[in-house]
Amino acid sequence: MSEWLSYKTFVYIIGFIAQILFSARLLLQWIQSEKVKKVLTPVLFWQLSLIASFLLFTYGWLRDDFAIILGQSITYFIYIRNMQLQGSWKKLPWIFRALLILFPLMIVVYSFNNNQIDFNRLFKNEDIPFKLLLWGSLGQVIFTLRFVYQWIYSERKKESSLPFVFWMLSLIGSIMILSYAVIRRDPVLFFGQLFGFTIYLRNIIIGLKR
């Protein structure tokens, strides 16, 4: 029992560190945007996003939570692309860059070396009813689409930026993930999204005023 509690605590610590970093990036972006009264995209925003995504992907895998894994799998490489657009990616040591790129792929290969077992872990988890899993996954997809939109938008402008639609999708996805976290009883997702919800709403207000 004590070993199980110790493992569970370790997993939650990873998740909370990820959410703290996600919240820190939003706080940084919010403070800098409030100073100039327009939505900014700091370089550190994407650096913190990548590290946090790395940790939350690991958390989702350890928790057998497909909804979390799905969301982080899509956005992970978009964070890297935004770092490339801002010129901060090449400043990282090449070993560190290689590790960041290969780690998610290694996890996927390792996890699905036995398709039947891992399929049951992710899609037939007794702790997550299938309908709830669908709801959480849909929330993650909407939440993730904000970065797909942001990526396309930034590629067209050839610079990293956070458009108004990004914050609207963030707010909608956040509401869905918050409800998923309440039903799932996942404190990591709940507290992370609760903080982000306020920032998303504030950025929408700033955007409307402009």
VEXMARLUM-633201 format. One record per residue (C-alpha): y, z, x; residue in one letter. Coordinates in steps of 0.1 Angstrom, whole numbers, plus 5000, padded with zeros to 4 digits. Each point is the difference from the previous one (the first is absolute). Example, Ala and Ser with C-alpha at 12.3 -4.5 7.8 and 13.67 -1.06 7.14 Angstrom:
<recs>
{rec {4955 5078 5123} "A"};
{rec {5034 4993 5014} "S"};
</recs>
This chain:
<recs>
{rec {5000 5000 5000} "M"};
{rec {5024 5010 5028} "S"};
{rec {4992 4967 5018} "E"};
{rec {5008 4980 4969} "W"};
{rec {5033 5018 4995} "L"};
{rec {5009 4994 5036} "S"};
{rec {4992 4963 4997} "Y"};
{rec {5020 4997 4967} "K"};
{rec {5029 5018 5017} "T"};
{rec {4999 4975 5029} "F"};
{rec {5000 4971 4976} "V"};
{rec {5030 5014 4980} "Y"};
{rec {5019 5006 5032} "I"};
{rec {4997 4963 5010} "I"};
{rec {5012 4990 4965} "G"};
{rec {5029 5024 5000} "F"};
{rec {5012 4989 5035} "I"};
{rec {4999 4964 4987} "A"};
{rec {5021 5009 4969} "Q"};
{rec {5024 5020 5021} "I"};
{rec {5006 4969 5022} "L"};
{rec {5003 4978 4969} "F"};
{rec {5026 5024 4986} "S"};
{rec {5018 5002 5034} "A"};
{rec {5004 4962 5000} "R"};
{rec {5015 5000 4965} "L"};
{rec {5023 5030 5009} "L"};
{rec {5012 4981 5031} "L"};
{rec {5006 4968 4980} "Q"};
{rec {5017 5019 4972} "W"};
{rec {5024 5019 5023} "I"};
{rec {5011 4969 5019} "Q"};
{rec {5004 4981 4967} "S"};
{rec {5021 5027 4985} "E"};
{rec {5024 4999 5030} "K"};
{rec {5009 4964 4995} "V"};
{rec {4993 4998 4962} "K"};
{rec {4975 4971 5004} "K"};
{rec {4963 4998 5004} "V"};
{rec {4990 4998 5037} "L"};
{rec {4967 4994 5018} "T"};
{rec {4999 5022 5032} "P"};
{rec {4976 4990 5028} "V"};
{rec {4984 5035 4999} "L"};
{rec {4992 4994 4963} "F"};
{rec {4973 4975 5009} "W"};
{rec {4987 5020 5030} "Q"};
{rec {4995 5031 4979} "L"};
{rec {4985 4979 4972} "S"};
{rec {4973 4986 5024} "L"};
{rec {4990 5034 5014} "I"};
{rec {4999 5015 4965} "A"};
{rec {4980 4971 4987} "S"};
{rec {4975 5004 5028} "F"};
{rec {4995 5037 4991} "L"};
{rec {4999 4994 4962} "L"};
{rec {4974 4972 5004} "F"};
{rec {4979 5025 5019} "T"};
{rec {5006 5026 4973} "Y"};
{rec {4989 4976 4972} "G"};
{rec {4969 4991 5019} "W"};
{rec {4990 5037 5006} "L"};
{rec {5007 5007 4963} "R"};
{rec {4980 4969 4988} "D"};
{rec {5031 4989 4981} "D"};
{rec {5000 4963 4995} "F"};
{rec {5035 5000 4984} "A"};
{rec {5016 5015 5032} "I"};
{rec {4980 4977 5023} "I"};
{rec {5010 4969 4980} "L"};
{rec {5037 5009 5001} "G"};
{rec {5001 5007 5037} "Q"};
{rec {4979 4970 5010} "S"};
{rec {5025 4976 4985} "I"};
{rec {5032 5016 5013} "T"};
{rec {4988 5009 5035} "Y"};
{rec {5005 4966 5015} "F"};
{rec {5032 4994 4981} "I"};
{rec {5015 5030 5019} "Y"};
{rec {4989 4984 5032} "I"};
{rec {5017 4967 4990} "R"};
{rec {5033 5018 4992} "N"};
{rec {4999 5016 5034} "M"};
{rec {4995 4966 5015} "Q"};
{rec {5030 4987 4981} "L"};
{rec {5021 5028 5012} "Q"};
{rec {4987 4996 5036} "G"};
{rec {4986 5035 5003} "S"};
{rec {4963 4990 5000} "W"};
{rec {5000 4985 5035} "K"};
{rec {5016 5032 5014} "K"};
{rec {4968 5019 4993} "L"};
{rec {4973 5001 5028} "P"};
{rec {4975 4972 4995} "W"};
{rec {4971 5025 4999} "I"};
{rec {5017 5019 4971} "F"};
{rec {5006 4967 4982} "R"};
{rec {4964 4989 5004} "A"};
{rec {4988 5034 4987} "L"};
{rec {5022 4998 4969} "L"};
{rec {4988 4965 4992} "I"};
{rec {4963 5006 5006} "L"};
{rec {4996 5035 4985} "F"};
{rec {5000 4990 4963} "P"};
{rec {4977 4971 5007} "L"};
{rec {4976 5023 5019} "M"};
{rec {5000 5024 4971} "I"};
{rec {4991 4972 4975} "V"};
{rec {4972 4987 5022} "V"};
{rec {4987 5035 5006} "Y"};
{rec {5002 5010 4963} "S"};
{rec {4982 4970 4986} "F"};
{rec {4971 4999 5024} "N"};
{rec {4980 5011 4970} "N"};
{rec {5014 4982 4970} "N"};
{rec {4981 5020 4973} "Q"};
{rec {5009 5035 5012} "I"};
{rec {5036 4992 5006} "D"};
{rec {5004 4981 4968} "F"};
{rec {4988 5031 4981} "N"};
{rec {5023 5023 5020} "R"};
{rec {5031 4980 4991} "L"};
{rec {4993 4987 4965} "F"};
{rec {4976 5026 4986} "K"};
{rec {5016 5031 5012} "N"};
{rec {4992 5028 4975} "E"};
{rec {5035 5016 5007} "D"};
{rec {5018 4968 4989} "I"};
{rec {4991 4985 4966} "P"};
{rec {4999 4962 5001} "F"};
{rec {5029 4997 4975} "K"};
{rec {5021 5024 5021} "L"};
{rec {4991 4980 5032} "L"};
{rec {5012 4968 4983} "L"};
{rec {5033 5017 4989} "W"};
{rec {5005 5013 5035} "G"};
{rec {4992 4967 5016} "S"};
{rec {5024 4982 4977} "L"};
{rec {5027 5024 5009} "G"};
{rec {4993 4994 5037} "Q"};
{rec {5001 4963 4995} "V"};
{rec {5034 5001 4983} "I"};
{rec {5012 5025 5026} "F"};
{rec {4987 4976 5027} "T"};
{rec {5015 4969 4985} "L"};
{rec {5034 5014 5009} "R"};
{rec {4992 4994 5036} "F"};
{rec {4985 4966 4994} "V"};
{rec {5033 4990 4982} "Y"};
{rec {5020 5017 5028} "Q"};
{rec {4980 4981 5026} "W"};
{rec {5006 4966 4983} "I"};
{rec {5037 5008 4995} "Y"};
{rec {5004 5011 5037} "S"};
{rec {4982 4969 5013} "E"};
{rec {5023 4978 4980} "R"};
{rec {5031 5018 5014} "K"};
{rec {4984 5003 5035} "K"};
{rec {5009 5037 5001} "E"};
{rec {4985 5032 4987} "S"};
{rec {5017 5013 4968} "S"};
{rec {4992 5020 4969} "L"};
{rec {5011 4980 4969} "P"};
{rec {5007 5015 4965} "F"};
{rec {4966 4989 4985} "V"};
{rec {4983 5019 5028} "F"};
{rec {5014 5033 4986} "W"};
{rec {4992 4990 4964} "M"};
{rec {4963 4994 5009} "L"};
{rec {5000 5032 5020} "S"};
{rec {5011 5020 4969} "L"};
{rec {4975 4985 4977} "I"};
{rec {4971 5003 5024} "G"};
{rec {5011 5036 5009} "S"};
{rec {4998 5010 4963} "I"};
{rec {4965 4987 4997} "M"};
{rec {4988 5016 5032} "I"};
{rec {5016 5033 4990} "L"};
{rec {4980 5000 4968} "S"};
{rec {4968 4990 5019} "Y"};
{rec {5006 5029 5025} "A"};
{rec {5004 5025 4972} "V"};
{rec {4967 4990 4983} "I"};
{rec {4983 4997 5034} "R"};
{rec {5015 5034 5010} "R"};
{rec {5010 4985 5034} "D"};
{rec {5029 5021 5014} "P"};
{rec {5005 4975 5029} "V"};
{rec {5008 4971 4977} "L"};
{rec {5019 5022 4975} "F"};
{rec {5025 5015 5024} "F"};
{rec {5005 4968 5020} "G"};
{rec {5008 4980 4968} "Q"};
{rec {5021 5027 4985} "L"};
{rec {5024 4999 5030} "F"};
{rec {5000 4962 5001} "G"};
{rec {5008 4997 4963} "F"};
{rec {5034 5015 5005} "T"};
{rec {5008 4977 5029} "I"};
{rec {4989 4969 4982} "Y"};
{rec {5022 5009 4970} "L"};
{rec {5030 5007 5022} "R"};
{rec {4997 4966 5018} "N"};
{rec {4999 4983 4967} "I"};
{rec {5032 5017 4990} "I"};
{rec {5017 4990 5033} "I"};
{rec {4988 4964 4995} "G"};
{rec {5013 4999 4964} "L"};
{rec {5034 5014 5011} "K"};
{rec {5003 4972 5026} "R"};
</recs>
